[in-house]
Amino acid sequence: MHKVSESLRCVGIRMSKKETPIIRVGIADKSPLVQAGLKQLLSDDERFNLVVTCADGERFIEAVDRFDFDIGIIGWIMPNGDGKFIMDHLQNRTDAPKIIVYTGHENDSTAAHVMARGGAAFVSKSSTPETLLNTAANVADGQMVFPYLDVRKINSSPLATLTKKEIEVLSSLAMGRTNKEIAREKDVSQNTIKFHVRNIYEKLSVRNRGEAIALYLKS
């Protein structure tokens, strides 16, 4: 098991020695208080083992590459890669952890975006700790857990017309990445990224990346 360096602001947690199957969890939240609270909550429940905690979305994606865990409990609003960034960059991965968005950003639109991006559950920070823990257990068991949603909202976003790869490129653009940086990150040519960007502009009916990013951030 590798440790993530402190410079990555992502801290590895020693695995439990218990032989009974447990649910391995990774956390991403901008608040150290939330991180500490979740760490204590999970450590008090024998069903779970906290594997890694991260302060932002980029570090969480790096942690997915370094650690094996079953569930990610993530915030929605974070620096350096928010909840949308995380989910957009995990959609093409068959080995990705199931994602529970745990946030105080509570509205039907947010929950709908979580579902549309492949999330497994949405839990409000105003919910009880038991609700979050039971949701995590249910997600690990293969269930999806959401409040009542008007499913029409899921497909109402113009981003629904984009492919998963295009969403991932747009998400990286929103992080301030250049075409060259995205191409290097994805190990593809710059022409491939330019092709995706042109398709994004056409599908979203925008003229430049600034308009595309603004539309992404509103969705």
N, C-alpha and C positions, 0 to 999 in steps of 0.2 A: 504494500500500500504506500503510495507516494504521498508526501506532504506538499501542500501548496504553500509557497513562500509568503512571508508577511508582506513583501513588496506588492503582491497581488491583492492584498487586502481580502484574502479568502483563507480561512483557517480550517485545516483538517482536524477532525475529531477522532480519537482512538476508538476502534471498533470494540464492541462488547465481546466478552469471551463466552457468552451463553451459547449453547448448542441448539437451543430451540429456535425455530424460524422467527425472524423479526422483520419489521418493515424498516427499511433503510431510507433515511430522509435527508434531503439537502434543503438549505434555507437561503433565500436572498431577500434582504430587506435593508433599506437605507438607515433605519433607526437602530442604534446599538441597544436601546432599551427593548425594542421588539425582539431583536436577536436573542438577548439575554432571557427574556420572558419565554420565548419559544423553546430555547435550550432547556430551561428548567421544566417546562411543561412536558416536553418529550422525555426527558430523563426520568421523570416521575412515573411514566407509563411503560410497563414492561413490553408492550407490543412494539415499541419503536426504538430505533437506534439512530441518533443524529450523527451523520457522517461528515457534513461540511456546512459551514456558514459563510455567506458572502455578503458584501455590502452593496453590490450593484449587479446589473445584468451581464456585463462583459465577463466579470469574474465567475458568475454562475455558469456561463457557457464554457469557460475554461475548466471549471470544476467537473462538468459533465464528461469532459475528455479525460480527466485524471482519476475520477472516482466512480465507483459503481453504487448507485442508489436508486430506489424504486419510485420515490415520490419527491417532487420539489414543491415546497411551500414558498411562494414568492409574493412580493408586493407588486402593486400596479404602477405606482409613481416612484421611480428611482433614477439617480444620475447614471451616466455611462451605460445606458441600456435599461429601458424600463420593462414592464411586464410584456408589452407588445413585442419588443425587441427579442426577449427570451423566447416567446412562443413562436414568433416568425422564424427564428433560427433553429428551432427544434422540429418543425413540421416535417422535414424530409428525413428525419433520423428514426430508423426503426428501433434503435436501442435507447431512445430518449426516456427519461423518467416521466411519469404522469404528473401533470401540473395542477396544483391547487392555487388559485389566486386568493390571497388573504389580504384584504385591503379595507381602508376606511373610505375609499372612493366608491361610494355605494349608490348605484343607480342601475336601472334595467339595461341601459345602453352598454355599460361596462360589462355586466354579466353576459350580455349577448355577444360582445366582442370576444370575450374569453371562450365561449362555446364555439364561435365561428373559427377561432384560431386553433382549435383542437384541445382546449383545456378540459380537464376532467372534473373540475369543481370550482365553485365560487363561494367564498365564505366572508361575510362581513366581520370587521374587527369589533363590531358591537355584539357579536354572537358570544355565547358562553365558551369557555375553554373546552368543555365536553363536546360541544358541537364541532369544533375544529378537529379534535382527536377522533371522534367517531366518523367524521367525513373522511379523514385520512385513511382510516381503517377500511371504510367502504370503497374508496378509490383503489386501494391496494387489492381489494377483492374483485376489482373489475367493474365497479359501478361508476356512474356519473352523478354528480350531486349539484343541482342548481335550484335557485328559487324559481317561482313561476315566471316564464318569459313569453313575451309575444314573439314567436319565432319569425314573424315577418321582419323584425328588426335585424335579424341575423344576415339576411340577404339584401338589406336596404342600402348598405354601404357601397359606394362605387368601387371600393377595393375588392369586392366580391368577384369582379371580372378578371382580376389578376391571377396568374398562376402562383404556385408556392415559391418558385424560384424568383419570380418578379417581386413578390412580397418581401422576400429576403433581401433582394437588392435594394428595394425602396427603403426598407428598414435601415440598411447600412448607410444609404444616402442621408437619411434623417439623423444618423449619428455623426455626420460630417465627413464620411469617407469619400475619397476621390475614386474615380473609375479604376485607376491604377491600383489603389489600395484594396479595393474590393476584388479585383482580378487576382491579386497576389493572395488574398485571404482565401478565395475559393479555388485557387489553383487552376484558373482558366485564363484565356486571352482577354486583353482589353476589348477586342472587337466583340467578344461574346457579351461582355458587360454592356457595351454600347448598344448592342442589339436589344438586350433586355430593357435598357433605359428608354430607347425609342418606342418599344412596345408599351411601356408604362405610360409615357406621355400620350400616346395615341388612345389607349384605353381610358385614361382618366380625363382626356380632353384638356390637357394642360400644355403650356408652351415651354416650360423650363423646370429645372429641378426644384427651384424655390416654390413654385406653385404645387408641384407634386408632393413635396415635403409638408407643406401647409395642409394639404388635403389629408395626408397620412396622419398627421398629428391631431387632426380634428376627429378622426375616425375611431 
